[in-house]
């Protein structure tokens, strides 16, 4: 079983739509969780950390469910510039384990 | 906003040659990392470095690989004898104390021919 599992997509959505990505992780010893964004052939960029209480940053909301080992990212009011690959990441002992990413394409 | 920098952006080398990839982490960060991403695949952890020593390394990071912090600013990854399968994007990352967040550089694309 993969350590971090994501639906690869692509998710094709119209501008203004709300889209949700899900991710599961297998190692219960993972301590911290993140969503990164990666544009084609560029570096991963930290989008947000994920907390059990849920956290929001503008149009982005992340949620962690430790009991189900499940992480989510919700993007509201999608913009064309949100088109990218979204990487779910688990951290343990300062080592990041990445999922394969979910591709999002926001269209006019 | 401070950022991680990496040089070169693209390196082409012949199989069996040694390469050194260079990184300048964010200045007040104390944790340093190398990751790689083979085209079309996920980002994979190679090694973490703290307090002038390796704190963890993956199975990929075999005897052909080494890391060094030769001065107060640079962090390098050396591959002693490159193989075709070492072709990938190599990302350096750094992280501050008291946080597990990691910030990535723009990467070095290594092509082994």
Contacts between the chains, C-beta under 8 A, distances in Angstrom:
chain1	res1	chain2	res2	distance
A	31	B	100	7.0
A	32	B	100	4.2
A	34	B	101	7.1
A	38	B	43	8.0
A	41	B	89	7.5
A	42	B	106	7.0
A	42	B	107	7.6
A	43	B	91	5.6
A	43	B	104	4.1
A	43	B	105	6.2
A	43	B	106	5.3
A	43	B	107	5.3
A	44	B	43	6.2
A	44	B	91	7.3
A	44	B	104	5.2
A	45	B	104	7.1
A	46	B	101	6.0
A	46	B	102	7.4
A	46	B	103	6.4
A	49	B	101	6.6
A	87	B	42	7.9
A	87	B	43	7.1
A	91	B	100	4.7
A	93	B	55	8.0
A	93	B	56	6.1
A	94	B	31	6.1
A	94	B	33	7.8
A	94	B	48	5.2
A	94	B	50	7.6
A	94	B	55	6.6
A	94	B	56	6.9
A	94	B	95	7.3
A	94	B	100	6.7
A	95	B	45	5.0
A	95	B	48	6.1
A	95	B	56	5.6
A	95	B	58	7.8
A	96	B	33	7.8
A	96	B	35	7.5
A	96	B	43	7.8
A	96	B	45	6.2
A	96	B	93	8.0
A	96	B	102	6.0
A	97	B	45	6.9
A	98	B	42	4.9
A	98	B	43	4.3
A	98	B	44	7.5
A	99	B	42	6.7
A	100	B	41	7.5
A	100	B	42	4.6
A	101	B	42	6.9
